[in-house]
Amino acid sequence: MNMLNMKDYMAVQSDAEGVLGKILYYSLSGVLVDKQKLAEECETIGLPYNGGKRLALADAFRSATGDIYESKIVSVYGENRTIKIYCRDNKSGHGEISRELIKETLDSKTNDYKKLANLTFSQDYGFSYGDLVYDEHVEPRDYCAQAENLYDLYQRCAGRKQIETILEAFIESLHAVKVISHGKMFFVPRDYMDKLDVFEDFICVLEENNLHRNKGRMPLDANSMYVVDDEKQRQKMASAFYRSVKKDIVAYTERAGHLITTGSQSPAIMERWVLKIDALRSKKREYEEILHQELNEIDDDFQSLAFLAQELQIRSRGIRMHKAA
């Protein structure tokens, strides 16, 4: 479906004067990259990197066991049946988290569930598993060992959430807007699209160093396609701009309003949000030039933001003057 959407916007095969920009699409499935390696790669291409907090052991256990999943077809009494292998919560207590490895056999009337093993985490003993049950289709020890390996990786690696934050910051620096509400498809204006080569190379590096190798995992991938500069595409990108920026306006309005109503005493925080509001207004002017049209459907919203920014500036200056005096 995503590729079909991309084809709707693709109109030229190479850069030329008639190019409006590029559509970027990337996928981000299970990913775990050694933090030191990630820091080195970010430094190489000039991306800011924050090592983040070490993942709590209990969270590492939940993430590791949550990643255990496989669906396959097996023969049961000569009939092909679909089975699923995964972990689900078990009764926990006394400082322990307990999950059980399950084999679910799908049936037209009632699915059959079979417990294959227990997986446990405790602050005293860490990760452990036991109570393994023989099954002709599944070797439970393999899945338990896989979960234990993931448990170790989650403690020393950057996971999907942290890497996604890095990628989103990169895309934001390209003044991109989201083309579809769900999914990772963005329009990147012509003036910034040369940096997409760096982005796509970075995705390749992430995949090469990805230690998350569960069965059925889709590889990390990124593609970009040129968009022709014509009236039809400009209208599509204008719609994408409105959808994207309206979300930012709501978020910025809520945050600025909160700082004002709670009487924030931090000039630095207030000034940072003033700069963010100014940057959003600059982005609007930039897209008006790119798309050769006035994006006036959100003028009232931007006017309200301008009043909030002005109020934040007044409060910030007042606090700084008071401290200086």
C-alpha positions in Angstrom: 0.0 0.0 0.0 2.8 2.4 0.9 4.5 1.9 -2.4 1.3 2.6 -4.3 0.9 5.8 -2.4 4.5 6.8 -3.3 3.8 6.2 -7.0 0.9 8.6 -6.8 3.5 11.3 -6.1 6.3 10.2 -8.4 6.4 12.0 -11.7 10.1 12.3 -12.7 13.0 10.0 -12.5 15.8 12.5 -11.8 16.5 15.9 -10.5 15.6 18.8 -12.7 14.2 22.3 -12.6 10.7 20.9 -12.6 11.2 19.0 -9.4 9.2 20.1 -6.3 11.1 17.9 -3.9 11.1 14.2 -2.9 8.9 11.8 -1.1 10.7 9.8 1.5 9.5 6.5 2.9 11.3 4.4 5.5 10.4 1.4 7.6 11.6 0.7 11.1 10.9 -2.7 12.5 12.7 -4.5 15.4 16.1 -2.8 15.8 18.9 -3.0 18.4 22.2 -1.3 17.8 25.2 -1.2 20.2 25.2 2.3 21.7 28.9 2.8 21.2 28.6 1.9 17.5 25.5 4.1 17.1 27.3 7.1 18.7 30.2 6.6 16.2 27.9 6.4 13.2 26.0 9.5 14.4 29.2 11.4 14.8 30.4 10.4 11.3 27.3 11.9 9.6 26.9 14.8 12.0 23.8 13.7 13.9 23.4 14.6 17.5 23.4 11.6 19.8 22.3 11.2 23.4 23.1 7.8 24.9 20.0 7.9 27.0 19.3 6.1 30.2 20.2 2.4 30.7 17.1 0.4 30.3 15.8 -1.0 33.6 16.3 -4.8 33.9 12.6 -5.4 34.3 11.9 -3.4 31.2 14.6 -5.3 29.3 12.9 -8.6 30.3 9.4 -7.3 29.2 10.9 -6.1 25.9 12.8 -9.3 25.3 9.9 -11.7 26.0 7.5 -9.4 24.1 9.7 -9.8 21.0 9.2 -13.6 20.9 6.7 -14.3 18.2 6.5 -16.8 15.3 3.7 -18.0 13.1 4.1 -21.1 11.0 2.2 -24.0 9.4 2.7 -27.5 10.7 1.1 -30.9 9.9 -1.3 -32.2 12.6 -2.6 -35.7 11.9 -2.0 -35.1 8.2 -3.8 -31.7 8.2 -2.0 -28.4 7.8 -2.6 -26.2 10.8 -1.3 -22.7 11.8 0.5 -22.4 15.1 1.7 -19.3 16.9 4.5 -19.1 19.5 4.7 -16.2 21.9 4.9 -15.1 25.5 2.1 -14.0 27.7 1.9 -12.8 31.3 1.7 -15.2 34.1 0.9 -14.7 37.7 3.7 -12.5 39.3 4.6 -11.4 42.8 7.3 -11.2 45.5 9.5 -9.1 43.3 9.3 -11.3 40.3 7.9 -11.0 36.8 6.7 -14.2 35.3 5.7 -15.0 31.7 4.9 -18.2 29.9 5.9 -19.4 26.5 2.7 -20.5 24.6 2.0 -22.5 21.5 -1.4 -21.6 20.1 -2.9 -23.9 17.5 -5.6 -22.2 15.4 -8.8 -24.0 14.8 -12.1 -23.1 13.1 -14.0 -23.4 16.4 -11.7 -23.2 19.4 -8.0 -22.5 19.4 -5.8 -24.8 21.5 -3.2 -23.4 23.9 -0.3 -25.2 25.3 2.2 -23.9 27.8 5.8 -24.8 26.8 7.9 -23.0 29.4 8.2 -20.4 32.2 10.4 -17.3 31.8 11.1 -15.3 35.0 12.8 -12.2 36.1 13.7 -11.2 39.6 16.0 -8.5 41.0 18.0 -11.1 42.9 18.6 -13.7 40.1 17.9 -11.8 36.9 16.6 -13.8 33.9 15.8 -17.5 34.1 13.6 -20.1 32.5 12.4 -23.6 33.2 9.5 -26.0 33.3 10.2 -26.9 29.6 7.6 -29.1 28.0 8.3 -31.4 25.0 6.4 -30.6 21.8 6.7 -32.3 18.4 6.6 -29.0 16.5 8.4 -26.5 18.8 11.7 -26.6 20.7 10.9 -24.3 23.7 14.6 -24.1 24.7 15.4 -22.3 21.5 12.8 -19.6 22.1 13.9 -19.2 25.8 17.5 -18.9 24.7 16.4 -16.3 22.1 14.6 -14.3 24.8 17.7 -14.5 27.1 19.9 -13.2 24.3 17.5 -10.3 23.6 17.4 -9.5 27.4 21.2 -9.0 27.3 21.0 -6.9 24.1 18.3 -4.6 25.4 20.6 -3.6 28.3 23.5 -2.5 26.1 21.8 -1.4 22.9 19.7 1.5 21.6 16.3 0.3 20.7 13.6 1.4 18.3 12.3 4.3 20.4 15.7 5.9 20.8 16.7 5.4 17.2 13.3 6.7 16.0 13.9 9.9 18.0 17.3 10.4 16.1 15.6 9.8 12.7 12.7 12.1 13.5 15.2 14.9 14.4 17.0 14.3 11.1 13.8 14.5 9.1 12.7 17.6 11.0 16.0 19.3 10.0 14.9 18.8 6.4 11.8 20.9 6.9 9.7 17.9 5.9 6.0 17.3 6.3 4.2 14.0 6.8 2.3 12.9 3.6 0.1 10.3 5.3 -1.3 10.3 8.8 -0.1 6.8 9.6 3.2 5.5 8.4 6.6 7.1 7.8 6.2 8.9 4.5 7.3 12.5 4.2 7.7 15.3 1.6 11.1 16.9 1.6 11.4 20.2 -0.2 13.9 20.6 -3.1 16.4 22.7 -1.1 16.9 19.9 1.4 16.5 16.7 -0.7 20.2 16.3 -1.3 20.6 15.3 2.3 18.3 12.3 1.8 21.3 10.4 0.5 22.9 10.7 4.0 19.6 9.6 5.6 19.3 6.5 3.3 22.9 5.6 3.9 22.3 5.9 7.7 19.4 3.5 7.5 21.7 1.0 5.6 24.3 1.3 8.4 21.6 0.7 11.0 20.5 -2.5 9.3 24.1 -3.7 8.9 24.6 -3.2 12.6 21.2 -4.4 13.7 21.5 -7.1 16.4 17.8 -7.8 16.4 17.6 -10.9 14.2 14.3 -12.5 15.1 12.6 -14.7 12.5 10.2 -12.8 10.3 11.6 -9.4 11.1 11.5 -7.0 8.2 14.8 -5.3 7.3 15.1 -1.6 7.9 14.7 0.2 4.6 14.4 3.7 3.1 13.4 4.9 -0.4 12.9 8.3 -1.9 11.3 9.5 -5.2 11.1 12.8 -7.0 7.9 14.8 -7.2 7.2 16.9 -10.2 6.4 20.6 -9.7 2.9 21.0 -11.1 -0.4 22.3 -9.7 -1.7 18.8 -8.8 1.4 17.9 -6.7 1.5 21.4 -5.1 -2.1 20.9 -3.9 -1.2 17.5 -2.4 1.8 18.9 -0.6 -0.3 21.9 0.7 -2.7 19.4 2.2 0.1 17.5 3.7 1.5 20.7 5.1 -1.8 21.6 6.7 -2.2 18.2 8.3 1.3 18.2 9.7 1.5 21.8 10.9 -2.0 21.8 12.6 -0.7 19.1 14.9 2.4 21.2 15.7 0.1 24.2 16.3 -2.0 22.3 18.8 1.1 21.0 20.7 2.8 24.4 20.7 -0.4 26.2 21.9 -0.9 23.7 24.7 2.7 24.0 25.9 2.9 27.8 25.7 -0.4 28.1 27.4 0.8 25.8 30.2 3.9 27.9 30.8 1.8 31.0 31.0 -1.0 29.7 33.2 1.4 27.9 35.6 3.6 31.1 35.9 6.8 29.5 34.7 9.9 31.2 36.2 12.3 29.8 33.6 13.3 32.3 31.0 15.3 29.7 29.1 12.3 27.4 28.7 10.0 30.2 27.6 12.6 31.6 25.1 13.1 28.1 23.7 9.4 27.9 22.9 9.4 31.3 21.4 12.1 30.2 19.0 10.1 27.0 18.2 7.1 29.1 17.3 9.2 31.5 15.2 10.7 28.5 13.4 7.2 27.2 12.6 6.1 30.5 11.2 9.3 30.6 9.1 8.4 27.1 7.8 5.0 28.3 6.7 6.6 31.2 4.7 9.0 28.8 3.2 6.3 26.4 2.0 4.3 29.3 0.6 7.3 30.1 -1.6 7.8 26.4 -2.5 4.2 25.8 -3.4 3.5 29.2 -5.0 0.4 29.9 -2.9 -0.8 31.5 0.3 -1.4 28.9 3.1 -4.0 31.1 4.7 -6.2 28.4 6.2 -4.2 28.5 9.4 -3.6 32.3 9.6 -5.8 32.6 12.7 -4.0 29.8 14.4 -0.7 31.4 13.7 -2.0 34.7 15.0 -2.9 33.1 18.3 0.5 31.5 18.5 2.1 34.9 17.9 0.2 36.4 20.9 1.4 33.5 23.1 5.0 34.0 21.9 4.7 37.7 22.6 3.4 37.0 26.1 6.3 34.5 26.8 8.8 37.0 25.6 7.4 39.7 27.9 7.4 37.3 30.9 10.9 36.1 30.1 12.4 39.6 29.8 10.6 40.7 33.0 12.1 37.8 35.0 15.6 38.4 33.6 15.4 42.1 34.4 14.2 41.3 37.9 17.1 38.9 38.5 19.5 41.5 37.1 18.2 44.2 39.4 
